[in-house]
Amino acid sequence: MNRDRLKAKLLETINNKRQEMIETANTEGYTSDSAIKCSQDLDMLINKYQQILLEEKASTTGPFYEFVHTMKMWTLSDNFKLQFIEK
């Protein structure tokens, strides 16, 4: 299955699960086992969708972006270390 079809199917499943969670919460209560299970399932589906988006973004950014991002992280951690030492 190509990525666009997978994303569309995931969005459809996310919307269906969201509706199921709302209906379950309204009938059985927000803290019922069924509502919590729906919420956890929904979280997993959303995480899968976000992972696909991140993979797409990573595949378009290339190695230079990775290098710049790594350098920023070093700079941030160096600044944190300096602030920590000064205090």
C-alpha positions as CSV (number, residue, x, y, z in Angstrom):
1,M,0.0,0.0,0.0
2,N,1.5,3.4,-0.9
3,R,2.0,6.1,1.6
4,D,-0.9,8.3,0.5
5,R,-3.4,5.4,0.7
6,L,-2.0,4.4,4.1
7,K,-2.4,7.9,5.4
8,A,-5.9,8.2,4.1
9,K,-6.9,4.8,5.6
10,L,-5.3,5.8,9.0
11,L,-7.1,9.1,9.0
12,E,-10.4,7.3,8.3
13,T,-9.6,4.8,11.1
14,I,-8.7,7.6,13.5
15,N,-12.0,9.4,12.8
16,N,-13.9,6.2,13.4
17,K,-12.1,5.4,16.6
18,R,-12.6,9.0,17.8
19,Q,-16.3,8.7,17.2
20,E,-16.4,5.4,19.0
21,M,-14.5,6.8,21.9
22,I,-16.9,9.8,22.2
23,E,-20.0,7.5,22.1
24,T,-18.5,5.1,24.6
25,A,-17.6,7.9,27.0
26,N,-21.0,9.4,26.7
27,T,-22.8,6.1,27.4
28,E,-20.4,4.3,29.8
29,G,-18.6,7.2,31.4
30,Y,-15.2,8.9,30.6
31,T,-13.3,6.6,33.0
32,S,-14.9,3.3,31.9
33,D,-12.6,0.6,30.8
34,S,-14.1,0.7,27.3
35,A,-13.6,4.4,26.9
36,I,-10.0,4.2,28.2
37,K,-9.3,1.3,25.7
38,C,-10.7,3.4,22.9
39,S,-8.6,6.4,23.9
40,Q,-5.4,4.2,24.0
41,D,-6.2,2.7,20.6
42,L,-6.8,6.2,19.3
43,D,-3.4,7.4,20.7
44,M,-1.6,4.5,18.9
45,L,-3.3,5.3,15.6
46,I,-2.4,9.0,15.9
47,N,1.2,8.0,16.8
48,K,1.4,5.8,13.7
49,Y,0.1,8.7,11.5
50,Q,2.6,11.1,13.0
51,Q,5.4,8.6,12.5
52,I,4.6,8.4,8.8
53,L,4.6,12.2,8.6
54,L,8.0,12.4,10.3
55,E,9.4,9.7,8.0
56,E,8.2,11.7,5.0
57,K,9.7,14.9,6.4
58,A,13.0,13.1,7.1
59,S,13.2,11.7,3.6
60,T,12.9,15.2,2.1
61,T,15.3,17.0,4.4
62,G,18.5,15.1,3.5
63,P,21.8,14.8,5.3
64,F,22.6,18.5,5.5
65,Y,19.5,19.1,7.6
66,E,20.5,16.2,9.8
67,F,24.0,17.8,10.2
68,V,22.6,21.2,11.1
69,H,20.1,19.7,13.5
70,T,22.9,17.8,15.2
71,M,25.0,20.9,15.5
72,K,22.1,22.8,17.0
73,M,21.7,20.1,19.6
74,W,25.4,20.3,20.5
75,T,25.2,24.0,20.9
76,L,22.1,23.8,23.1
77,S,23.7,21.2,25.3
78,D,26.9,23.2,25.5
79,N,24.9,26.3,26.6
80,F,23.1,24.2,29.2
81,K,26.4,22.9,30.5
82,L,27.9,26.4,30.7
83,Q,24.8,27.7,32.6
84,F,24.9,24.8,34.9
85,I,28.6,25.3,35.7
86,E,28.2,29.0,36.3
87,K,25.4,28.6,38.9
